Amino acid sequence: MPELPEVETVKRTLQKLITGKTVEEVKVSLPRILQEPPDPQLFGEMLKGRKVTGVERRGKFLRIFFDPWVLVSHLRMEGRYSLESAETPVAKHTHVIFRFTDGTELRYRDVRQFGTMHLWPKGEELNLPPLRKLGPEPLSEAFTLAGFAAGLAKRKTNIKALLLNQEFLCGLGNIYVDEALFTAGIHPERRVQSLDSDEVKRLYKSIRSTLVKAVEAGGSSVRSYVDGNGEMGMFQLQIQVYGKKGEPCLHCGHPIERRVVAGRGTHFCPECQQ
């Protein structure tokens, strides 16, 4: 599933590609993707004639602004957007097409069909599902060391499970939690309350630095992710533990191990992360 760096990269790409374009019509071939409104005809009527005024991100969600509406889109496992000419043949598994007045189309393709779209009045979307319960953005000024430490002090789970909790901190997923914990030298099964102040500070810094590097690299293409231009991310070339079971740790040479933590396949170095 695309995480913060991948969604941020898609956001930046779409911001350049579609801002200023005006919707002529919307075609929906898989209505269940639409969560609000669920009616494809109403969805299309609400967007017809609306201009794209910007694209933003909240956690793992895209926000595409069609004043006075905002489309909240979650890509889930395989969702992707691309801008095509209306003359270009439509690829299989393309479920929503936003046709613009200039002859281009923003196409949403989703092989797994897990993606979702909510259309809310602009300014209200942050207080409505699915965005209303999201925690702070890890790259924002709202994510402070003091706030992070205070939040950790209230929890009694393992650190991997907590960092995956989008209500605690939004945008992180399996890849970047594993990478941040490795950089901080913290075992994914450590109980949150066992972390001392130095470890909390290291983890705070490693979360931010890992995400910054991943955004700069355009995200990670470890499976099917590409940005709005069809380009792969390159952070997978910098990954240190995720998906590297049995390979030597880059720091100590011990084989990377994998086990299930918080229901997710988790990679770590048992020597560097005791």
Salt bridges, closest charged atoms under 4 A:
GLU8 OE2 - LYS11 NZ 2.95
GLU8 OE2 - ARG12 NE 2.83
GLU8 OE1 - ARG57 NE 2.82
GLU25 OE2 - ARG99 NH1 3.30
GLU56 OE1 - ARG63 NH2 2.69
ASP67 OD1 - LYS122 NZ 3.43
ASP102 OD2 - LYS21 NZ 2.33
GLU105 OE2 - ARG99 NH2 2.74
GLU105 OE1 - ARG107 NH2 2.85
GLU125 OE2 - ARG63 NH1 2.55
GLU137 OE1 - ARG57 NH1 2.77
GLU137 OE2 - ARG58 NH1 3.12
ASP178 OD1 - LYS160 NZ 2.83
ASP178 OD2 - HIS267 ND1 3.65
GLU189 OE1 - ARG259 NH1 2.61
GLU199 OE1 - ARG190 NH2 2.90
GLU247 OE1 - LYS244 NZ 3.85
GLU257 OE1 - ARG259 NH2 3.82
